[in-house]
């Protein structure tokens, strides 16, 4: 504000504007918020970058799928460790009702819950799937039509 050249400048909010001021003028004005000190555009860019980092793994397609008898595997793993639903739930920070629903096969566990159960119970709840199957045409990206399925069924007979 005074116009003096200084190696160390600090941001100060004065009359609605954020200015870089020397140490002598830093007593004037107030401390700006982080958003005000970096500017609106930089703040928005920073926020969008953080959001993108949170969702970066959503686009990754996994080849692992949940096994059919996942409930039975969880029950056997729990019983092997001599735990009841309540103690297992507390040890992996989940609700007892969720553990019971997964064991009964009424609820498919989320990826996070699958990892917790696999790590704690020392079991494998997912299996790899071969992406190249007999029914899909691997050379083209076109999906099968009803006619294609009928042709394949007739060829098998």
N, C-alpha and C positions, 0 to 999 in steps of 0.2 A: 504494500500500500504506500510505503514511503518512497519506493523506487530504488532502494539500496540493493546492490547486487550481493547475493549470499549463496554459499554452497549448499546450505541446508534450508529448504523451504518446507513449511507445513501447511496443510490445507485448513482454512478457516471459513466459516459461513458468515457472510456479512451482507445484510440487506437482501437476502434471498439468493445470493450468488456465492459460489465456492471459489475462493481465491487462494493462490499459493503465496504465502507471506513469509517474511524473514522472522527471526526470533524476537526482534524488537516489536514487531507489529502483531505477534501471535496472541497477545493479551486482548486484542480487539476481536469482536465477533464471538461465535460459539463453535464448538466442535461439531463438524459435519458427520452425518451417519456414513456407514460404509457405502451405501448406495449413492449418496450425494457426492462423496469424495471421488468415486471412480467414474461417475457420470451415468446417465440413464441408459445410453446405448451399450456401454460396456457391461453394465449390470444385467441387462436383458440377455446379452450374448453369453455372459457367465452362467446365468440361470438356465438357459437353453442347453448349454454344454453339460451342466450337471444333470439335467433331465435325460439327455441323450446317454450319458454314462450309466444311468440307472437302468435304462431299457436296452442296453447294448446286447444282452444275452437273450432277449425275447425272440430275435430273428433266427437264432441258431436252431436248426432242425436236428433233433437227436434220433439216433437209430435204435435206442433202447426203448422197450415198451414194458409195461407192467405185466408180470406173469399172471396166469389165470387163477392160480390157487394162492394168491398173495395173503388172504385172510388166514388160511391154514398155516402158512409159513410163519406169519407173525405170532399166531397162537402157540405153535410148537416152540419157537424161539423164546417167547415169554415164559412158557412152562419149563423149558430147559434151565432157565436162570432162576426158577422157583419164585417168580414174581406174580402178583395179581395186577389187575388193570390199573388200580389206583397208584401203586408204587411205580409201575412202568411209566405211567403218564407223568408222574412228578419228576422222574429221573430224566425224561426227555422234554420236559416243559410243555406238555400237551394236556388236553382234558381227557378224563377217563372215558367219557362218552364217545370221543373220537376214536380212541383205541378200540373200544368195544365195537363200534360201527365198522371199522376197518377189518377187524377179525371176523365179523359176521358177513363181510362182503357187501354190506349195504352202502359203503362209501369208498370211493377210490381215493387213496391218499395223494396229496400234492407232492411235487418233486422234493420240496423241503422236508416233508414228513417221511418220504421214502428214504432219503439220505439219513435222517435221524434214526429211523428204525434199523436200516442196514448197518450203520456204524455201531449202534448200541447192542443189537441182538446178534451181530456177526452173521447176518443172512444176506442173501441176494434176492431182491424183489423185482429186478428188471432183467430182461434178456435182450440180446442183440437180434435185430431183424434183418434178413437179407432183402435188400431193396429191389433186387432183380428177381421178379417172380415170373411164373409161366404165363399168367393172364395179362400182365402189363407189357406193352411193347417198349423195350428199352431204347430202341433206335429213334423213336419219335416221341415228342412231348404231348401227343394227342391223347385224350382220355377215351376209354372204351365206350362204344354206343351199345344199345340193346341188340342191334344186329350183330355186332362183333361177339357179344356174349352167346348169342344163339348159335352162331357159326362154331364157336369153340365147343359148346355143349354137344353139337351134332357130330363134330370131328372125334370127340372122345367115345361116342357110341359106336 
